[in-house]
């Protein structure tokens, strides 16, 4: 599954990892970092680092990036 996001003028100059954290509230920073390293998150069809700053009208593409709310279930010892 491929998802595309266009950056508007209000987020211009923001780091891409912070932009994604603001856009998707529920995902952890480590998941963003891992997907950037693996190339599942691209900016203008290029693999990038997390410190790259986005500009107006940039295209962020997310490949196989499923955002699911995980439920933590603790096991009880009897």
MOPAC internal coordinates of N, CA, C and O (Angstrom, degrees):
PM7 1SCF
backbone

  N    0.0000 0     0.00 0     0.00 0    0    0    0
  C    1.4395 1     0.00 0     0.00 0    1    0    0
  C    1.5336 1   108.29 1     0.00 0    2    1    0
  O    1.2310 1   120.61 1   -45.34 1    3    2    1
  N    1.2946 1   116.44 1   134.66 1    3    2    1
  C    1.4524 1   122.36 1  -179.36 1    5    3    2
  C    1.5179 1   108.97 1  -116.89 1    6    5    3
  O    1.2310 1   120.85 1   -47.45 1    7    6    5
  N    1.3183 1   115.98 1   132.55 1    7    6    5
  C    1.4595 1   120.85 1   178.04 1    9    7    6
  C    1.5223 1   108.10 1  -126.56 1   10    9    7
  O    1.2310 1   120.50 1   -43.83 1   11   10    9
  N    1.3156 1   116.65 1   136.17 1   11   10    9
  C    1.4615 1   121.62 1  -178.71 1   13   11   10
  C    1.5200 1   110.50 1  -118.09 1   14   13   11
  O    1.2310 1   121.18 1   -38.16 1   15   14   13
  N    1.3328 1   115.34 1   141.84 1   15   14   13
  C    1.4571 1   122.01 1   178.71 1   17   15   14
  C    1.5246 1   107.76 1  -131.13 1   18   17   15
  O    1.2310 1   120.43 1   -49.98 1   19   18   17
  N    1.3133 1   116.78 1   130.02 1   19   18   17
  C    1.4630 1   122.06 1   173.19 1   21   19   18
  C    1.5153 1   109.30 1   -95.02 1   22   21   19
  O    1.2310 1   120.50 1   -43.10 1   23   22   21
  N    1.3191 1   116.65 1   136.90 1   23   22   21
  C    1.4579 1   122.01 1   179.51 1   25   23   22
  C    1.5166 1   108.55 1   -88.07 1   26   25   23
  O    1.2310 1   120.95 1   -51.57 1   27   26   25
  N    1.3324 1   115.79 1   128.43 1   27   26   25
  C    1.4649 1   118.07 1   177.70 1   29   27   26
  C    1.5235 1   109.86 1   -96.38 1   30   29   27
  O    1.2310 1   120.66 1     0.28 1   31   30   29
  N    1.2929 1   116.35 1  -179.72 1   31   30   29
  C    1.4596 1   122.68 1  -171.82 1   33   31   30
  C    1.5298 1   113.21 1   -66.36 1   34   33   31
  O    1.2310 1   119.67 1   152.97 1   35   34   33
  N    1.3191 1   118.23 1   -27.03 1   35   34   33
  C    1.4626 1   120.08 1  -177.09 1   37   35   34
  C    1.5251 1   112.42 1   -69.33 1   38   37   35
  O    1.2310 1   119.66 1   154.11 1   39   38   37
  N    1.3293 1   118.26 1   -25.89 1   39   38   37
  C    1.4632 1   121.90 1  -178.63 1   41   39   38
  C    1.5191 1   112.63 1  -102.56 1   42   41   39
  O    1.2310 1   119.49 1  -172.24 1   43   42   41
  N    1.2931 1   118.59 1     7.76 1   43   42   41
  C    1.4540 1   122.33 1  -179.56 1   45   43   42
  C    1.5283 1   110.19 1   -64.15 1   46   45   43
  O    1.2310 1   120.78 1   -48.30 1   47   46   45
  N    1.3340 1   116.11 1   131.70 1   47   46   45
  C    1.4581 1   121.52 1  -179.47 1   49   47   46
  C    1.5149 1   114.21 1    91.82 1   50   49   47
  O    1.2310 1   119.56 1   179.86 1   51   50   49
  N    1.3276 1   118.44 1    -0.14 1   51   50   49
  C    1.4630 1   122.45 1  -179.81 1   53   51   50
  C    1.5313 1   109.60 1   -90.06 1   54   53   51
  O    1.2310 1   120.38 1   -33.66 1   55   54   53
  N    1.3350 1   116.88 1   146.34 1   55   54   53
  C    1.4584 1   120.47 1   175.90 1   57   55   54
  C    1.5186 1   109.76 1   -65.20 1   58   57   55
  O    1.2310 1   120.90 1   -31.89 1   59   58   57
  N    1.3377 1   115.89 1   148.11 1   59   58   57
  C    1.4644 1   119.25 1  -174.23 1   61   59   58
  C    1.5188 1   111.86 1   -68.00 1   62   61   59
  O    1.2310 1   119.31 1   145.42 1   63   62   61
  N    1.3316 1   118.92 1   -34.58 1   63   62   61
  C    1.4630 1   118.97 1   179.33 1   65   63   62
  C    1.5286 1   111.04 1   -67.44 1   66   65   63
  O    1.2310 1   120.04 1   142.34 1   67   66   65
  N    1.3080 1   117.53 1   -37.66 1   67   66   65
  C    1.4666 1   120.62 1   177.18 1   69   67   66
  C    1.5254 1   111.75 1   -71.04 1   70   69   67
  O    1.2310 1   120.59 1   145.68 1   71   70   69
  N    1.3281 1   116.47 1   -34.32 1   71   70   69
  C    1.4599 1   120.18 1   176.31 1   73   71   70
  C    1.5260 1   110.92 1   -63.23 1   74   73   71
  O    1.2310 1   120.62 1   135.54 1   75   74   73
  N    1.3320 1   116.43 1   -44.46 1   75   74   73
  C    1.4577 1   119.98 1  -179.69 1   77   75   74
  C    1.5178 1   111.65 1   -68.74 1   78   77   75
  O    1.2310 1   119.76 1   144.67 1   79   78   77
  N    1.3266 1   118.07 1   -35.33 1   79   78   77
  C    1.4698 1   120.45 1   176.25 1   81   79   78
  C    1.5197 1   110.84 1   -64.94 1   82   81   79
  O    1.2310 1   120.19 1   143.97 1   83   82   81
  N    1.3094 1   117.24 1   -36.03 1   83   82   81
  C    1.4569 1   121.07 1   178.88 1   85   83   82
  C    1.5320 1   111.17 1   -74.63 1   86   85   83
  O    1.2310 1   120.66 1   144.03 1   87   86   85
  N    1.3234 1   116.34 1   -35.97 1   87   86   85
  C    1.4590 1   120.75 1  -178.32 1   89   87   86
  C    1.5258 1   111.73 1   -74.19 1   90   89   87
  O    1.2310 1   120.19 1   138.84 1   91   90   89
  N    1.3426 1   117.24 1   -41.16 1   91   90   89
  C    1.4643 1   122.83 1   177.09 1   93   91   90
  C    1.5186 1   107.45 1  -114.71 1   94   93   91
  O    1.2310 1   120.18 1   -72.69 1   95   94   93
  N    1.3200 1   117.26 1   107.31 1   95   94   93
  C    1.4523 1   121.39 1  -173.93 1   97   95   94
  C    1.5233 1   113.61 1   -69.74 1   98   97   95
  O    1.2310 1   119.98 1   146.38 1   99   98   97
  N    1.3183 1   117.64 1   -33.62 1   99   98   97
  C    1.4563 1   120.44 1  -166.44 1  101   99   98
  C    1.5265 1   114.90 1   -89.68 1  102  101   99
  O    1.2310 1   118.73 1   174.27 1  103  102  101
  N    1.3344 1   120.03 1    -5.73 1  103  102  101
  C    1.4567 1   119.23 1  -175.61 1  105  103  102
  C    1.5310 1   110.49 1   -92.52 1  106  105  103
  O    1.2310 1   120.23 1   -38.02 1  107  106  105
  N    1.3227 1   117.16 1   141.98 1  107  106  105
  C    1.4616 1   120.46 1   179.86 1  109  107  106
  C    1.5276 1   112.14 1   -78.71 1  110  109  107
  O    1.2310 1   120.99 1   -19.29 1  111  110  109
  N    1.3078 1   115.71 1   160.71 1  111  110  109
  C    1.4622 1   122.55 1  -179.12 1  113  111  110
  C    1.5288 1   110.82 1   -62.73 1  114  113  111
  O    1.2310 1   120.16 1   142.47 1  115  114  113
  N    1.3140 1   117.31 1   -37.53 1  115  114  113
  C    1.4655 1   120.81 1  -177.93 1  117  115  114
  C    1.5294 1   111.64 1   -63.66 1  118  117  115
  O    1.2310 1   120.22 1   144.72 1  119  118  117
  N    1.3217 1   117.19 1   -35.28 1  119  118  117
  C    1.4651 1   120.50 1   178.17 1  121  119  118
  C    1.5284 1   110.96 1   -67.78 1  122  121  119
  O    1.2310 1   120.41 1   141.39 1  123  122  121
  N    1.3088 1   116.82 1   -38.61 1  123  122  121
  C    1.4685 1   120.76 1   176.80 1  125  123  122
  C    1.5207 1   110.12 1   -64.21 1  126  125  123
  O    1.2310 1   120.40 1   133.03 1  127  126  125
  N    1.3395 1   116.84 1   -46.97 1  127  126  125
  C    1.4660 1   121.53 1  -178.91 1  129  127  126
  C    1.5307 1   111.13 1   -61.06 1  130  129  127
  O    1.2310 1   120.33 1   135.72 1  131  130  129
  N    1.3286 1   116.98 1   -44.28 1  131  130  129
  C    1.4641 1   121.21 1  -178.80 1  133  131  130
  C    1.5188 1   111.13 1   -63.74 1  134  133  131
  O    1.2310 1   120.25 1   136.77 1  135  134  133
  N    1.3289 1   117.13 1   -43.23 1  135  134  133
  C    1.4591 1   120.17 1  -179.53 1  137  135  134
  C    1.5219 1   112.12 1   -70.44 1  138  137  135
  O    1.2310 1   119.55 1   149.96 1  139  138  137
  N    1.3226 1   118.47 1   -30.04 1  139  138  137
  C    1.4633 1   120.61 1   174.34 1  141  139  138
  C    1.5280 1   110.44 1   -67.80 1  142  141  139
  O    1.2310 1   120.16 1   137.99 1  143  142  141
  N    1.3353 1   117.30 1   -42.01 1  143  142  141
  C    1.4675 1   120.64 1   178.91 1  145  143  142
  C    1.5174 1   112.25 1   -65.82 1  146  145  143
  O    1.2310 1   120.47 1   142.65 1  147  146  145
  N    1.3350 1   116.70 1   -37.35 1  147  146  145
  C    1.4647 1   120.83 1  -178.42 1  149  147  146
  C    1.5256 1   112.97 1   -80.49 1  150  149  147
  O    1.2310 1   119.64 1   171.15 1  151  150  149
  N    1.3074 1   118.29 1    -8.85 1  151  150  149
  C    1.4587 1   121.32 1   178.18 1  153  151  150
  C    1.5135 1   113.97 1    85.46 1  154  153  151
  O    1.2310 1   119.80 1  -163.34 1  155  154  153
  N    1.3232 1   117.98 1    16.66 1  155  154  153
  C    1.4623 1   120.51 1   178.16 1  157  155  154
  C    1.5198 1   112.18 1   -83.13 1  158  157  155
  O    1.2310 1   120.56 1   166.79 1  159  158  157
  N    1.3205 1   116.54 1   -13.21 1  159  158  157
  C    1.4625 1   121.96 1   174.01 1  161  159  158
  C    1.5249 1   106.94 1  -118.34 1  162  161  159
  O    1.2310 1   120.64 1   -57.96 1  163  162  161
  N    1.3201 1   116.38 1   122.04 1  163  162  161
  C    1.4642 1   120.57 1  -178.57 1  165  163  162
  C    1.5179 1   110.05 1  -126.06 1  166  165  163
  O    1.2310 1   121.36 1   -31.56 1  167  166  165
  N    1.3101 1   115.01 1   148.44 1  167  166  165
  C    1.4592 1   122.61 1   176.66 1  169  167  166
  C    1.5146 1   107.69 1  -115.80 1  170  169  167
  O    1.2310 1   120.82 1   -63.27 1  171  170  169
  N    1.3157 1   116.04 1   116.73 1  171  170  169
  C    1.4658 1   122.53 1  -177.74 1  173  171  170
  C    1.5270 1   111.60 1    53.15 1  174  173  171
  O    1.2310 1   120.62 1  -133.34 1  175  174  173
  N    1.3348 1   116.41 1    46.66 1  175  174  173
  C    1.4701 1   124.89 1   178.10 1  177  175  174
  C    1.5245 1   113.56 1    62.71 1  178  177  175
  O    1.2310 1   119.58 1  -151.99 1  179  178  177
  N    1.3169 1   118.41 1    28.01 1  179  178  177
  C    1.4646 1   122.61 1   178.19 1  181  179  178
  C    1.5182 1   110.27 1  -130.82 1  182  181  179
  O    1.2310 1   121.02 1   -36.39 1  183  182  181
  N    1.3163 1   115.65 1   143.61 1  183  182  181
  C    1.4549 1   121.39 1   173.57 1  185  183  182
  C    1.5260 1   107.37 1   -75.37 1  186  185  183
  O    1.2310 1   120.63 1   -45.55 1  187  186  185
  N    1.3320 1   116.40 1   134.45 1  187  186  185
  C    1.4541 1   120.29 1  -172.96 1  189  187  186
  C    1.5226 1   111.10 1  -133.41 1  190  189  187
  O    1.2310 1   121.15 1    -9.12 1  191  190  189
  N    1.3221 1   115.42 1   170.88 1  191  190  189
  C    1.4600 1   122.06 1   174.08 1  193  191  190
  C    1.5213 1   109.19 1   -95.31 1  194  193  191
  O    1.2310 1   121.01 1   -14.01 1  195  194  193
  N    1.3239 1   115.67 1   165.99 1  195  194  193
  C    1.4664 1   119.56 1  -176.93 1  197  195  194
  C    1.5206 1   112.51 1   -71.38 1  198  197  195
  O    1.2310 1   119.98 1   161.90 1  199  198  197
  N    1.3168 1   117.65 1   -18.10 1  199  198  197
  C    1.4588 1   120.03 1  -178.51 1  201  199  198
  C    1.5266 1   112.99 1   -87.96 1  202  201  199
  O    1.2310 1   119.76 1  -179.20 1  203  202  201
  N    1.3146 1   118.05 1     0.80 1  203  202  201
  C    1.4568 1   121.65 1   179.19 1  205  203  202
  C    1.5214 1   110.14 1   -68.65 1  206  205  203
  O    1.2310 1   121.00 1   -45.23 1  207  206  205
  N    1.3141 1   115.70 1   134.77 1  207  206  205
  C    1.4676 1   120.37 1  -179.32 1  209  207  206
  C    1.5197 1   110.05 1   -94.26 1  210  209  207
  O    1.2310 1   121.76 1   -41.97 1  211  210  209
  N    1.3334 1   114.24 1   138.03 1  211  210  209
  C    1.4656 1   119.84 1   179.87 1  213  211  210
  C    1.5239 1   109.94 1   -86.32 1  214  213  211
  O    1.2310 1   121.35 1   -26.77 1  215  214  213
  N    1.3261 1   115.02 1   153.23 1  215  214  213
  C    1.4545 1   121.80 1   179.01 1  217  215  214
  C    1.5207 1   109.07 1  -120.66 1  218  217  215
  O    1.2310 1   120.86 1    -6.96 1  219  218  217
  N    1.3002 1   115.97 1   173.04 1  219  218  217
  C    1.4567 1   121.68 1   178.03 1  221  219  218
  C    1.5310 1   109.79 1   -62.39 1  222  221  219
  O    1.2310 1   120.00 1   -42.95 1  223  222  221
  N    1.3256 1   117.60 1   137.05 1  223  222  221
  C    1.4676 1   126.11 1   178.83 1  225  223  222
  C    1.5233 1   113.97 1    66.07 1  226  225  223
  O    1.2310 1   119.03 1  -159.60 1  227  226  225
  N    1.3330 1   119.45 1    20.40 1  227  226  225
  C    1.4540 1   121.63 1   171.53 1  229  227  226
  C    1.5187 1   109.38 1   -73.43 1  230  229  227
  O    1.2310 1   120.71 1   -28.27 1  231  230  229
  N    1.3262 1   116.24 1   151.73 1  231  230  229
  C    1.4569 1   121.78 1   179.81 1  233  231  230
  C    1.5254 1   109.04 1  -112.67 1  234  233  231
  O    1.2310 1   120.67 1   -62.75 1  235  234  233
  N    1.3248 1   116.33 1   117.25 1  235  234  233
  C    1.4605 1   122.40 1   177.34 1  237  235  234
  C    1.5208 1   106.99 1  -101.62 1  238  237  235
  O    1.2310 1   120.67 1   -53.53 1  239  238  237
  N    1.3407 1   116.33 1   126.47 1  239  238  237
  C    1.4588 1   121.35 1  -179.98 1  241  239  238
  C    1.5184 1   109.13 1  -115.28 1  242  241  239
  O    1.2310 1   120.86 1   -48.57 1  243  242  241
  N    1.3173 1   115.96 1   131.43 1  243  242  241
  C    1.4547 1   123.09 1   179.29 1  245  243  242
  C    1.5273 1   107.65 1  -112.29 1  246  245  243
  O    1.2310 1   120.20 1   -61.08 1  247  246  245
  N    1.3357 1   117.22 1   118.92 1  247  246  245
  C    1.4586 1   122.57 1  -179.68 1  249  247  246
  C    1.5222 1   109.19 1  -105.92 1  250  249  247
  O    1.2310 1   120.50 1   -53.76 1  251  250  249
  N    1.3407 1   116.64 1   126.24 1  251  250  249
  C    1.4682 1   122.73 1   178.41 1  253  251  250
  C    1.5208 1   111.82 1    49.41 1  254  253  251
  O    1.2310 1   120.79 1  -133.42 1  255  254  253
  N    1.2893 1   116.09 1    46.58 1  255  254  253
  C    1.4615 1   123.08 1  -175.86 1  257  255  254
  C    1.5178 1   107.25 1  -112.57 1  258  257  255
  O    1.2310 1   120.87 1   -94.85 1  259  258  257
  N    1.3369 1   115.94 1    85.15 1  259  258  257
  C    1.4583 1   121.17 1  -178.92 1  261  259  258
  C    1.5152 1   110.07 1   -86.23 1  262  261  259
  O    1.2310 1   121.01 1   -52.58 1  263  262  261
  N    1.3053 1   115.67 1   127.42 1  263  262  261
  C    1.4538 1   121.46 1   179.68 1  265  263  262
  C    1.5180 1   107.40 1  -106.67 1  266  265  263
  O    1.2310 1   121.34 1   -73.07 1  267  266  265
  N    1.3105 1   115.05 1   106.93 1  267  266  265
  C    1.4498 1   120.58 1  -179.71 1  269  267  266
  C    1.5170 1   108.44 1  -125.36 1  270  269  267
  O    1.2310 1   121.28 1   -37.70 1  271  270  269
  N    1.2917 1   115.16 1   142.30 1  271  270  269
  C    1.4518 1   119.29 1   175.52 1  273  271  270
  C    1.5183 1   108.06 1   -80.33 1  274  273  271
  O    1.2310 1   121.09 1   -61.21 1  275  274  273
  N    1.3111 1   115.52 1   118.79 1  275  274  273
  C    1.4551 1   119.51 1  -178.39 1  277  275  274
  C    1.5170 1   110.56 1   -86.12 1  278  277  275
  O    1.2310 1   121.32 1   -37.38 1  279  278  277
  N    1.2919 1   115.07 1   142.62 1  279  278  277
  C    1.4451 1   121.53 1   178.69 1  281  279  278
  C    1.5163 1   107.69 1  -108.16 1  282  281  279
  O    1.2310 1   120.46 1   -55.95 1  283  282  281
  N    1.3064 1   116.72 1   124.05 1  283  282  281
  C    1.4548 1   121.48 1  -179.01 1  285  283  282
  C    1.5211 1   108.07 1   -93.61 1  286  285  283
  O    1.2310 1   121.42 1   -56.79 1  287  286  285
  N    1.3113 1   114.89 1   123.21 1  287  286  285
  C    1.4542 1   121.08 1   179.92 1  289  287  286
  C    1.5183 1   107.62 1  -117.02 1  290  289  287
  O    1.2310 1   120.43 1   -58.22 1  291  290  289
  N    1.3132 1   116.78 1   121.78 1  291  290  289
  C    1.4446 1   120.54 1   179.09 1  293  291  290
  C    1.5192 1   109.51 1   -92.04 1  294  293  291
  O    1.2310 1   121.29 1   -42.09 1  295  294  293
  N    1.3323 1   115.13 1   137.91 1  295  294  293
  C    1.4471 1   120.13 1   178.81 1  297  295  294
  C    1.5250 1   109.03 1   -87.00 1  298  297  295
  O    1.2310 1   121.43 1   -42.28 1  299  298  297
  N    1.2873 1   114.88 1   137.72 1  299  298  297
  C    1.4616 1   120.00 1   177.92 1  301  299  298
  C    1.5180 1   109.60 1   -96.75 1  302  301  299
  O    1.2310 1   121.27 1   -44.81 1  303  302  301
  N    1.3114 1   115.18 1   135.19 1  303  302  301
  C    1.4524 1   120.02 1   175.27 1  305  303  302
  C    1.5235 1   108.70 1   -92.45 1  306  305  303
  O    1.2310 1   121.71 1   -49.09 1  307  306  305
  N    1.3023 1   114.33 1   130.91 1  307  306  305
  C    1.4559 1   119.52 1  -178.04 1  309  307  306
  C    1.5018 1   110.08 1  -105.09 1  310  309  307
  O    1.2310 1   120.10 1   180.00 1  311  310  309

